[in-house]
């Protein structure tokens, strides 16, 4: 029996090593490190809240640990899929995201939390389709800009083929409503258009239209307008709309250089809403101080730098625009979400409802983010093998 166990473990270890052979070690270690750090911070920030809500202080961390394991398996699966397959699967992947976003809006299937209907309930677990939609959009945009490369200097085949086909996705996201995810997809898509070589005149037109639309959408909804007003002057309503931002900044201020100590933060004790989720960066700042938040910022900057290096190498070594655009899209999707979340927590941007990748509580985000990292790691491995046939 012991021999069988040993053999099984050895077989698993070898298969695991083969699965990750040749991938970018910095991205792999960095992602794993942030997930582990996230588990620690979710436990620290959610224990009292979970105990009050569910009767067990371990309920949130147990779910997050389960999703971290599922996410690790998703990463290993994605590493095995040659990234060029995603070019073939772009339309089915985008369609699957659209179907899931439609299901969210159907009563009895979609689940409403905090005034937003963004989840599909499965027993005690919830899945947020917008996370998959963000990844699907990156695959689609990379595919479109690759197959339209010869026509990239014409407006309709380049800009039009991207944004017109993404409009239904944007509409479904705004119906939830999920303004933050919509902005992220638009923002990263805009950068991919630039990387693909779309003329600056077209990009300027898109930016103008996009900024106008974003301003209109921000002010046309009561809850979004309230968020903007709270951002501009949170002290005008310190007990209402400005409460979360003020408490977030209080937590960051309390942490100073080295923090008050892991587990010793006070803002998570029902002062700071969503302390384990969208505002976990504030808990990091309070408990680990400037040193802690500085390390998190550095991790995301390294992720962005390394991911873009993989993208550029894919184009230079393999001569592959699709791999370059997909790697860039995944990198910017994760990196910019992280930087935007931090900016919101520090009061630099209005609240967007975007979690901190790898670190915030949330199973669907963690699983999809790790799956996306698996795709990026596959690109890193394949880009070292020379040009495509």
ABEGO torsion letter per residue (X at the ends): XAAAAAAAAAAAAAAAAAAABGBBAAAAAAAAAAAAAAAAAAAAAAAAAAAAAAGBAAAAAAAAAAAAAAAAAAAAAAAABBAAAAAAAAAAAAAAAAAAAAAAABBGABBBBGGBBABBBBEABBBBAAAAAAAAAAAAAAAAAAAAAAAAABAAABAAAAAAAAAAAAAAAAAOBBAAAAAAAAAAAAAAAAAAGBBAAAAAAAAAAAAAAAAAAAAABAAAAAAAAAAABAAABAABAAAAAAAAAAAAAAAEAAEAEBGABAAABGABBGAABAAAAAAAAAAAEAAAAAAAAAAAAAAAAAAAAAAAAAAAAAGBAAAAAAAAAAAAAAAAAAAAAAAAAAGABBBAGBBBBGABBEAAAAAAAAAAAAAAAAAAAAAAAEBBX
